[in-house]
Amino acid sequence: MKIGEFSKKFNVKRDTIRYYIETGLLLPEKIRNQYIFDESCIKDMKEIIELKNLKFTISGIQKIFSLKRMTNLTDISDIDFYLSFFENKKQELLKEKEKIEKALNIIEEKISYINTSLKNKEKKIGIPLQFINYLVCPKCNKPLELNNATIKKNYIFTGELNCDCGYHAQINKGIIITPEADTSEIPEYEKKGKTLLNMYDQSLLTLMEKGGIWIYKRLFNIGVKNKVIMEIGTGLGRFVKNSMVNMGKDTLYIATEKSLDSLKTLKNSLELAGSNANIVFIAGDYTKCPIKSESIDIVIDYFGTRNYLLKNSFYPVEKVSNFLKKDGIWIGTFTYYENHAKSLKNYAEKTRNLLLFESIKNSFTKNSIKKLESSELGFSLKMGEIEKTHIPGDKLHVWAFLGKKI
């Protein structure tokens, strides 16, 4: 029997058979430069498969084969030695079994914890009644009137926000929905973490993670107690999900996002996690939020500026800075290209300049945001499937910034 037929008989690759020959497990005769496999090879191959299934290593099988071939197991001492291979393997497997059983018990505890604790922590999030004091009409700046509201335990879940000038927003399931909200649904697959990993290049994901950590550390160094925080372009909540754990009832967090479906998804996630933080969800254009001027202590901009300027061709800081108190903090992460980047040609002409470092930096200076700290976090040569306008090889830099309104 030649190697091809032998390979098919045992459903084993030819390279594996050659390896067994090299290690002396198989001893076929070589005739005219071809290996010929006889009955003894078939017998050896069956035993190799059996011993591998019993978790023996190649070196262990070599020792067993050598013992059998050299002694034919005719002496009682040789038989005892042969037996010792299996007794030792049995003890190894029993120890491994004990480890596996311990691991299975821990996994069972984890499954039980997830099912009984994490899944059952669900807590519905509404708009804190106190937040009404922050709401004004974005057109005429008059206080908004709350009508037809459903209020439970000082939280608003449904209602209408109206102004005499004709402005109208609604509250549905604890989310403020402004006229500018995008009410279209996002495909389910886009909401999954797996999709995020597939859409972004790993190098860019790493920089985004570094950016989130950079913001997080400085945010909590500043302190969030008794602060009103506004995140612009919250999306599906990549940043806020990791921050809510360390925020209490004394912090008011405003999550703003154009996509209503994104906020619904985020809200559901935080409710399942049993979040105790005071969080307000506002769907719409966050530069036109129905919020009082100079009422925000901290603005978080976790790549929100880039997403906004690509669609609106101006920096959101031009409008959002009005919401910041004097001495209020702007903290965020931003992406930019170098002046000679080929990718710039793929963007609208009025947007290209906005993607340059000097323009981003100057946007804060022009809007009275003084730099306190900044850091170059690195660059990525690829973006992945998320943005077709990027040409692989161009450096997409990630810059972190912390500033104060003066």
C-alpha positions as CSV (number, residue, x, y, z in Angstrom):
1,M,0.0,0.0,0.0
2,K,1.4,3.4,-1.0
3,I,1.3,6.5,1.1
4,G,-1.7,8.0,-0.7
5,E,-3.9,5.0,-0.1
6,F,-2.6,4.7,3.5
7,S,-3.4,8.3,4.1
8,K,-7.0,7.9,2.9
9,K,-7.5,4.7,4.9
10,F,-6.8,6.5,8.2
11,N,-8.0,10.0,7.1
12,V,-4.6,11.4,8.1
13,K,-2.5,13.9,6.1
14,R,0.5,12.7,4.2
15,D,2.7,15.2,6.1
16,T,1.6,13.6,9.4
17,I,2.4,10.1,8.1
18,R,5.9,11.3,7.0
19,Y,6.3,12.8,10.5
20,Y,5.5,9.4,12.0
21,I,8.1,7.8,9.8
22,E,10.7,10.4,10.8
23,T,10.0,9.8,14.5
24,G,10.2,6.0,14.0
25,L,6.6,5.3,14.9
26,L,5.9,3.9,11.4
27,L,8.6,1.7,9.7
28,P,7.5,1.2,6.1
29,E,9.9,-0.3,3.6
30,K,11.1,2.0,0.9
31,I,11.1,0.5,-2.6
32,R,12.2,2.5,-5.7
33,N,12.0,5.7,-3.7
34,Q,8.4,5.0,-2.5
35,Y,7.2,3.9,0.9
36,I,5.2,0.7,1.0
37,F,2.9,0.2,4.0
38,D,2.2,-3.4,5.0
39,E,0.1,-5.0,7.7
40,S,2.5,-4.2,10.5
41,C,2.3,-0.5,9.5
42,I,-1.5,-0.7,9.6
43,K,-1.3,-2.3,13.0
44,D,1.1,0.4,14.2
45,M,-1.1,3.2,12.8
46,K,-4.1,1.9,14.6
47,E,-2.2,1.8,17.9
48,I,-0.8,5.3,17.3
49,I,-4.3,6.7,16.9
50,E,-5.5,4.8,20.0
51,L,-2.6,6.1,22.1
52,K,-3.1,9.6,20.9
53,N,-6.8,9.4,21.9
54,L,-5.6,8.3,25.3
55,K,-3.6,11.6,25.5
56,F,-0.1,10.1,25.0
57,T,2.5,12.4,23.6
58,I,4.6,11.4,20.5
59,S,7.7,10.8,22.8
60,G,5.5,8.6,25.1
61,I,4.3,6.6,22.1
62,Q,7.9,6.3,20.9
63,K,9.0,4.7,24.2
64,I,6.0,2.3,24.2
65,F,6.8,1.2,20.6
66,S,10.5,0.8,21.3
67,L,9.8,-1.3,24.4
68,K,7.4,-3.6,22.5
69,R,9.7,-3.9,19.5
70,M,12.8,-4.6,21.5
71,T,11.4,-7.0,24.1
72,N,8.3,-8.4,22.5
73,L,7.0,-8.2,26.1
74,T,8.1,-11.7,27.0
75,D,9.7,-10.9,30.4
76,I,7.5,-10.1,33.4
77,S,9.7,-7.0,34.3
78,D,9.1,-5.7,30.7
79,I,5.4,-6.3,31.0
80,D,5.4,-4.4,34.4
81,F,7.3,-1.5,32.7
82,Y,4.8,-1.5,29.9
83,L,2.0,-1.4,32.4
84,S,3.6,1.5,34.2
85,F,3.0,3.7,31.1
86,F,-0.7,3.3,31.4
87,E,-0.8,3.5,35.2
88,N,1.1,6.8,35.0
89,K,-1.1,8.1,32.3
90,K,-4.2,7.2,34.3
91,Q,-2.9,9.2,37.3
92,E,-2.2,12.2,34.9
93,L,-5.7,12.0,33.5
94,L,-7.3,11.8,37.0
95,K,-5.4,14.9,38.0
96,E,-6.5,16.6,34.8
97,K,-10.1,15.4,35.5
98,E,-9.9,17.0,38.9
99,K,-8.8,20.3,37.4
100,I,-11.5,20.1,34.7
101,E,-14.2,19.4,37.4
102,K,-13.0,22.4,39.4
103,A,-13.1,24.6,36.3
104,L,-16.6,23.3,35.4
105,N,-17.8,24.1,39.0
106,I,-16.5,27.7,38.6
107,I,-18.1,28.0,35.2
108,E,-21.4,26.8,36.7
109,E,-21.1,29.5,39.4
110,K,-20.4,32.1,36.8
111,I,-23.4,31.1,34.7
112,S,-25.6,31.2,37.8
113,Y,-24.3,34.6,38.8
114,I,-24.9,36.0,35.3
115,N,-28.4,34.6,35.2
116,T,-29.4,35.6,38.7
117,S,-27.5,38.7,39.3
118,L,-26.5,40.5,36.1
119,K,-29.7,39.7,34.1
120,N,-32.0,40.4,37.1
121,K,-30.6,43.8,38.0
122,E,-32.7,45.5,35.5
123,K,-33.8,49.0,36.7
124,K,-35.8,51.4,34.5
125,I,-34.1,54.7,33.9
126,G,-36.3,57.9,33.7
127,I,-35.5,61.6,33.5
128,P,-34.8,63.0,37.0
129,L,-37.6,65.5,37.8
130,Q,-34.9,68.0,38.9
131,F,-33.6,68.1,35.3
132,I,-36.7,70.1,34.2
133,N,-34.8,73.1,35.7
134,Y,-32.1,72.7,33.1
135,L,-34.5,72.7,30.1
136,V,-35.1,75.8,27.9
137,C,-36.3,76.3,24.4
138,P,-33.4,76.3,21.9
139,K,-35.2,78.8,19.8
140,C,-36.2,81.5,22.2
141,N,-34.4,80.5,25.4
142,K,-37.6,80.4,27.5
143,P,-38.3,77.6,30.0
144,L,-40.0,74.6,28.6
145,E,-43.4,73.5,29.9
146,L,-43.9,69.8,30.8
147,N,-47.3,68.4,29.8
148,N,-49.1,65.0,29.9
149,A,-46.2,63.5,32.0
150,T,-46.0,60.1,33.5
151,I,-43.9,60.4,36.7
152,K,-42.8,57.6,38.9
153,K,-40.7,58.1,42.1
154,N,-39.5,61.5,40.8
155,Y,-38.5,60.2,37.4
156,I,-40.3,61.2,34.1
157,F,-41.0,58.4,31.6
158,T,-43.4,60.0,29.2
159,G,-44.6,63.5,28.4
160,E,-44.3,66.6,26.2
161,L,-42.0,69.6,26.3
162,N,-43.6,72.7,24.8
163,C,-42.8,76.4,24.3
164,D,-45.1,79.3,23.4
165,C,-43.0,79.9,20.3
166,G,-44.1,76.6,18.9
167,Y,-41.1,74.4,19.8
168,H,-42.1,70.9,20.8
169,A,-40.2,67.8,22.0
170,Q,-41.5,64.6,23.4
171,I,-40.4,62.2,26.2
172,N,-40.9,58.6,25.4
173,K,-39.7,55.7,27.6
174,G,-37.4,58.1,29.5
175,I,-35.7,59.6,26.4
176,I,-36.1,63.3,25.3
177,I,-36.8,63.2,21.5
178,T,-36.1,66.6,19.9
179,P,-37.3,67.5,16.3
180,E,-33.8,66.9,14.9
181,A,-33.7,63.2,16.1
182,D,-33.0,60.5,13.6
183,T,-35.7,58.0,14.3
184,S,-34.6,55.3,11.7
185,E,-33.6,52.0,13.1
186,I,-30.0,50.7,13.2
187,P,-29.5,47.1,11.9
188,E,-29.1,44.7,14.8
189,Y,-25.7,43.4,13.7
190,E,-24.3,47.0,13.9
191,K,-25.1,47.1,17.6
192,K,-22.9,44.0,18.4
193,G,-19.4,44.1,19.8
194,K,-18.4,41.5,17.2
195,T,-19.4,44.0,14.4
196,L,-17.3,46.7,16.0
197,L,-14.2,44.4,15.9
198,N,-14.9,43.6,12.3
199,M,-15.5,47.1,11.1
200,Y,-12.4,48.8,12.7
201,D,-8.8,47.9,12.2
202,Q,-7.2,46.6,15.4
203,S,-4.6,49.4,15.5
204,L,-7.4,52.0,15.5
205,L,-9.4,50.1,18.1
206,T,-6.4,50.1,20.3
207,L,-6.0,53.9,20.0
208,M,-9.7,54.4,20.7
209,E,-9.3,52.3,23.9
210,K,-6.3,54.4,24.9
211,G,-8.3,57.5,24.3
212,G,-11.2,56.2,26.5
213,I,-8.7,55.5,29.3
214,W,-7.1,58.9,28.9
215,I,-10.4,60.7,29.3
216,Y,-11.6,58.4,32.1
217,K,-8.5,59.0,34.3
218,R,-8.7,62.7,33.9
219,L,-12.4,62.9,34.4
220,F,-12.2,61.1,37.8
221,N,-9.1,63.1,38.8
222,I,-11.2,66.3,38.2
223,G,-14.0,64.7,40.2
224,V,-17.6,64.0,39.1
225,K,-19.4,64.5,42.4
226,N,-22.2,67.2,42.2
227,K,-21.2,67.8,38.5
228,V,-23.4,68.0,35.4
229,I,-21.7,66.1,32.6
230,M,-22.7,66.2,28.9
231,E,-21.3,63.7,26.4
232,I,-21.7,64.7,22.8
233,G,-22.2,62.0,20.2
234,T,-22.7,59.2,22.7
235,G,-23.5,56.6,20.1
236,L,-23.9,53.2,21.5
237,G,-22.2,54.3,24.7
238,R,-18.7,52.9,24.4
239,F,-17.4,55.4,26.9
240,V,-20.4,55.9,29.3
241,K,-20.8,52.1,29.9
242,N,-17.4,52.0,31.4
243,S,-17.9,55.2,33.4
244,M,-21.3,54.8,35.0
245,V,-20.0,52.2,37.5
246,N,-18.1,54.9,39.3
247,M,-20.9,57.6,39.2
248,G,-23.4,58.0,41.9
249,K,-26.7,59.8,42.4
250,D,-24.8,63.1,43.0
251,T,-23.7,63.2,39.3
252,L,-26.0,64.1,36.4
253,Y,-24.9,62.6,33.1
254,I,-26.5,63.8,29.9
255,A,-26.0,61.4,26.9
256,T,-26.7,63.2,23.6
257,E,-26.9,61.4,20.2
258,K,-28.6,62.0,16.9
259,S,-29.8,58.4,16.6
260,L,-32.8,57.6,18.8
261,D,-32.2,53.8,18.2
262,S,-28.6,54.1,19.5
263,L,-29.9,55.7,22.7
264,K,-32.6,53.1,23.1
265,T,-30.0,50.4,22.8
266,L,-27.7,52.1,25.3
267,K,-30.5,52.8,27.7
268,N,-31.6,49.1,27.6
269,S,-28.0,48.0,28.4
270,L,-27.7,50.4,31.4
271,E,-31.0,49.3,32.7
272,L,-30.0,45.6,32.5
273,A,-26.8,46.5,34.4
274,G,-28.9,48.0,37.1
275,S,-27.2,51.4,36.9
276,N,-28.0,53.8,39.8
277,A,-26.6,56.9,38.2
278,N,-28.7,59.9,37.1
279,I,-28.5,59.8,33.4
280,V,-30.6,61.8,30.9
281,F,-30.9,60.7,27.2
282,I,-31.5,63.4,24.6
283,A,-32.0,62.3,20.9
284,G,-31.2,65.0,18.4
285,D,-28.6,67.4,17.2
286,Y,-26.6,68.1,20.4
287,T,-25.6,71.6,19.2
288,K,-29.3,72.4,19.5
289,C,-30.1,70.7,22.8
290,P,-32.9,72.3,24.9
291,I,-30.5,73.0,27.7
292,K,-29.7,76.2,29.5
293,S,-26.6,78.1,28.6
294,E,-23.7,77.8,31.1
295,S,-25.3,74.9,32.9
296,I,-22.7,72.1,32.2
297,D,-19.6,71.5,34.3
298,I,-17.9,69.0,31.9
299,V,-18.3,68.2,28.2
300,I,-17.0,64.8,27.1
301,D,-16.1,64.5,23.5
302,Y,-15.1,60.8,22.8
303,F,-14.6,61.1,19.0
304,G,-17.9,63.0,18.8
305,T,-16.3,66.0,17.0
306,R,-15.1,63.8,14.0
307,N,-18.5,62.2,13.5
308,Y,-20.3,65.5,13.7
309,L,-18.0,67.6,11.4
310,L,-18.1,65.0,8.6
311,K,-21.9,65.5,8.3
312,N,-22.1,69.2,9.3
313,S,-18.8,70.8,8.2
314,F,-18.2,72.7,11.4
315,Y,-16.8,72.0,14.8
316,P,-19.5,71.3,17.5
317,V,-17.4,73.3,20.0
318,E,-18.6,76.4,18.2
319,K,-22.2,75.8,19.6
320,V,-21.7,73.4,22.5
321,S,-19.2,75.7,24.3
322,N,-22.3,77.9,25.1
323,F,-23.6,75.2,27.4
324,L,-20.4,75.1,29.4
325,K,-20.1,77.1,32.6
326,K,-17.2,79.5,33.0
327,D,-14.2,77.4,34.1
328,G,-16.1,74.4,32.8
329,I,-14.0,71.5,31.4
330,W,-13.9,70.1,27.8
331,I,-12.2,66.8,27.6
332,G,-12.0,64.6,24.5
333,T,-10.2,62.6,21.8
334,F,-9.9,63.7,18.2
335,T,-8.5,62.3,14.9
336,Y,-6.6,64.3,12.3
337,Y,-4.6,63.9,9.1
338,E,-1.3,65.4,8.1
339,N,-1.4,68.1,5.5
340,H,-0.1,65.9,2.7
341,A,-2.5,63.0,3.4
342,K,-3.9,61.5,0.2
343,S,-7.2,60.6,2.0
344,L,-8.1,64.3,2.3
345,K,-9.1,64.3,-1.4
346,N,-11.9,61.8,-0.6
347,Y,-13.6,64.3,1.7
348,A,-15.8,67.2,0.8
349,E,-13.7,70.3,0.1
350,K,-15.3,72.3,2.9
351,T,-14.5,69.4,5.3
352,R,-10.8,68.8,4.5
353,N,-9.4,71.7,6.4
354,L,-11.4,70.6,9.5
355,L,-9.5,67.3,9.5
356,L,-6.1,69.0,10.1
357,F,-4.5,69.3,13.5
358,E,-4.0,73.1,13.5
359,S,-7.7,73.6,12.6
360,I,-8.9,71.4,15.4
361,K,-6.5,73.0,17.9
362,N,-7.5,76.5,16.9
363,S,-11.3,75.7,17.2
364,F,-10.9,75.5,20.9
365,T,-8.8,78.7,21.1
366,K,-11.5,80.6,19.1
367,N,-14.2,79.4,21.4
368,S,-12.5,80.4,24.6
369,I,-11.4,76.9,25.6
370,K,-7.9,77.1,27.1
371,K,-5.6,74.1,26.8
372,L,-4.7,72.6,30.2
373,E,-3.2,69.3,28.8
374,S,-3.0,67.4,25.6
375,S,-1.3,64.2,24.3
376,E,-0.5,62.5,21.1
377,L,-1.8,59.0,21.5
378,G,-0.4,57.6,18.3
379,F,-1.6,56.9,14.7
380,S,-3.1,54.2,12.6
381,L,-2.4,53.5,9.0
382,K,-5.7,51.7,8.5
383,M,-9.3,52.4,9.6
384,G,-11.0,49.2,8.5
385,E,-14.4,48.9,6.9
386,I,-15.9,51.8,9.0
387,E,-14.8,54.5,6.6
388,K,-14.0,54.0,2.9
389,T,-12.6,57.5,2.5
390,H,-9.4,56.5,4.3
391,I,-6.5,55.4,2.1
392,P,-4.4,52.7,3.8
393,G,-0.9,54.1,4.5
394,D,-2.0,57.6,5.5
395,K,-1.5,58.3,9.1
396,L,-4.7,58.9,11.0
397,H,-3.5,60.5,14.3
398,V,-5.4,60.4,17.6
399,W,-5.0,63.4,19.9
400,A,-6.4,63.8,23.4
401,F,-7.2,67.3,24.8
402,L,-8.3,68.7,28.2
403,G,-9.3,72.4,28.3
404,K,-11.1,75.0,30.5
405,K,-13.5,77.6,29.4
406,I,-12.2,81.1,30.2
